[in-house]
Amino acid sequence: MAPYNADLHTLLFDLPPLADWVSLPLGIALFVIAVLWSGRVRQPHLANSLCLGILLPVINLTLILVGLHSLGSELNLAWMDLVQQWPI
């Protein structure tokens, strides 16, 4: 294994806090849930398109972002092994 370069690691792989990653998708999901929960949407096609077109992709995006953030340290170390082999 190549020697660990702390300066390169801090420059390239600082992860933002998890709240910065998921605040917008969760805000959109909560808004759509509130609209559907209020019962103001009477058309079934609109309710289905809101659920399937907006809500499910946003929840999937949030789950992917949480997974990437939680695995960030392991992914960073694997990426550093690849980066250090490139000529600089």
C-alpha positions as a Markdown table, in Angstrom:
| # | Residue | x | y | z |
|---|---|---|---|---|
| 1 | Met | 0.0 | 0.0 | 0.0 |
| 2 | Ala | 1.3 | 3.4 | -0.9 |
| 3 | Pro | 2.1 | 5.9 | 1.9 |
| 4 | Tyr | -0.9 | 8.0 | 3.1 |
| 5 | Asn | -0.8 | 11.6 | 1.9 |
| 6 | Ala | -2.9 | 13.6 | 4.5 |
| 7 | Asp | -2.7 | 16.9 | 2.6 |
| 8 | Leu | -4.1 | 15.4 | -0.6 |
| 9 | His | -6.8 | 13.6 | 1.4 |
| 10 | Thr | -8.0 | 16.8 | 3.1 |
| 11 | Leu | -8.0 | 18.8 | -0.2 |
| 12 | Leu | -10.0 | 16.2 | -2.2 |
| 13 | Phe | -12.2 | 14.3 | 0.1 |
| 14 | Asp | -13.8 | 16.5 | 2.7 |
| 15 | Leu | -17.4 | 15.4 | 3.0 |
| 16 | Pro | -20.0 | 18.1 | 3.9 |
| 17 | Pro | -22.2 | 17.3 | 6.9 |
| 18 | Leu | -25.1 | 14.9 | 6.2 |
| 19 | Ala | -27.7 | 17.6 | 6.9 |
| 20 | Asp | -26.4 | 19.5 | 3.9 |
| 21 | Trp | -26.8 | 16.5 | 1.7 |
| 22 | Val | -30.3 | 15.5 | 2.6 |
| 23 | Ser | -32.0 | 18.7 | 3.6 |
| 24 | Leu | -33.4 | 19.6 | 0.1 |
| 25 | Pro | -34.6 | 16.1 | -0.8 |
| 26 | Leu | -36.2 | 15.6 | 2.6 |
| 27 | Gly | -37.8 | 19.0 | 2.4 |
| 28 | Ile | -39.3 | 18.2 | -1.0 |
| 29 | Ala | -40.5 | 14.8 | 0.3 |
| 30 | Leu | -42.2 | 16.4 | 3.4 |
| 31 | Phe | -43.9 | 19.0 | 1.2 |
| 32 | Val | -45.3 | 16.4 | -1.2 |
| 33 | Ile | -46.4 | 14.3 | 1.8 |
| 34 | Ala | -48.1 | 17.3 | 3.4 |
| 35 | Val | -50.0 | 18.1 | 0.2 |
| 36 | Leu | -51.1 | 14.5 | -0.2 |
| 37 | Trp | -52.0 | 14.1 | 3.5 |
| 38 | Ser | -54.1 | 17.3 | 3.4 |
| 39 | Gly | -56.5 | 15.7 | 0.9 |
| 40 | Arg | -56.5 | 18.7 | -1.4 |
| 41 | Val | -55.5 | 16.6 | -4.4 |
| 42 | Arg | -58.7 | 15.0 | -5.6 |
| 43 | Gln | -57.5 | 13.7 | -8.9 |
| 44 | Pro | -56.1 | 10.1 | -8.6 |
| 45 | His | -53.8 | 10.6 | -11.6 |
| 46 | Leu | -52.2 | 13.6 | -10.0 |
| 47 | Ala | -51.8 | 11.9 | -6.7 |
| 48 | Asn | -50.2 | 8.9 | -8.4 |
| 49 | Ser | -47.9 | 11.1 | -10.4 |
| 50 | Leu | -46.9 | 13.0 | -7.2 |
| 51 | Cys | -46.2 | 9.8 | -5.3 |
| 52 | Leu | -44.4 | 7.9 | -8.1 |
| 53 | Gly | -42.9 | 10.8 | -10.0 |
| 54 | Ile | -41.6 | 12.9 | -7.2 |
| 55 | Leu | -41.8 | 11.2 | -3.8 |
| 56 | Leu | -40.3 | 7.9 | -4.5 |
| 57 | Pro | -37.2 | 9.2 | -6.5 |
| 58 | Val | -36.6 | 11.8 | -3.7 |
| 59 | Ile | -36.7 | 9.1 | -1.1 |
| 60 | Asn | -34.3 | 6.9 | -3.1 |
| 61 | Leu | -32.0 | 9.9 | -3.6 |
| 62 | Thr | -32.0 | 10.5 | 0.1 |
| 63 | Leu | -31.2 | 6.8 | 0.8 |
| 64 | Ile | -28.3 | 6.9 | -1.7 |
| 65 | Leu | -26.9 | 10.1 | -0.2 |
| 66 | Val | -27.0 | 8.6 | 3.3 |
| 67 | Gly | -25.3 | 5.5 | 2.1 |
| 68 | Leu | -22.6 | 7.4 | 0.4 |
| 69 | His | -22.0 | 9.6 | 3.4 |
| 70 | Ser | -21.8 | 6.7 | 5.8 |
| 71 | Leu | -19.4 | 4.8 | 3.5 |
| 72 | Gly | -17.4 | 7.9 | 2.7 |
| 73 | Ser | -14.4 | 7.0 | 4.8 |
| 74 | Glu | -14.0 | 3.6 | 3.2 |
| 75 | Leu | -14.6 | 4.9 | -0.3 |
| 76 | Asn | -12.1 | 7.7 | 0.3 |
| 77 | Leu | -9.4 | 5.3 | 1.3 |
| 78 | Ala | -10.1 | 3.1 | -1.8 |
| 79 | Trp | -10.0 | 6.2 | -4.0 |
| 80 | Met | -6.8 | 7.3 | -2.4 |
| 81 | Asp | -5.1 | 4.0 | -3.4 |
| 82 | Leu | -6.1 | 4.7 | -7.0 |
| 83 | Val | -5.1 | 8.4 | -7.0 |
| 84 | Gln | -1.6 | 7.8 | -5.6 |
| 85 | Gln | -0.8 | 5.5 | -8.5 |
| 86 | Trp | -1.3 | 8.3 | -11.0 |
| 87 | Pro | 1.7 | 10.3 | -12.0 |
| 88 | Ile | 1.4 | 13.9 | -10.7 |
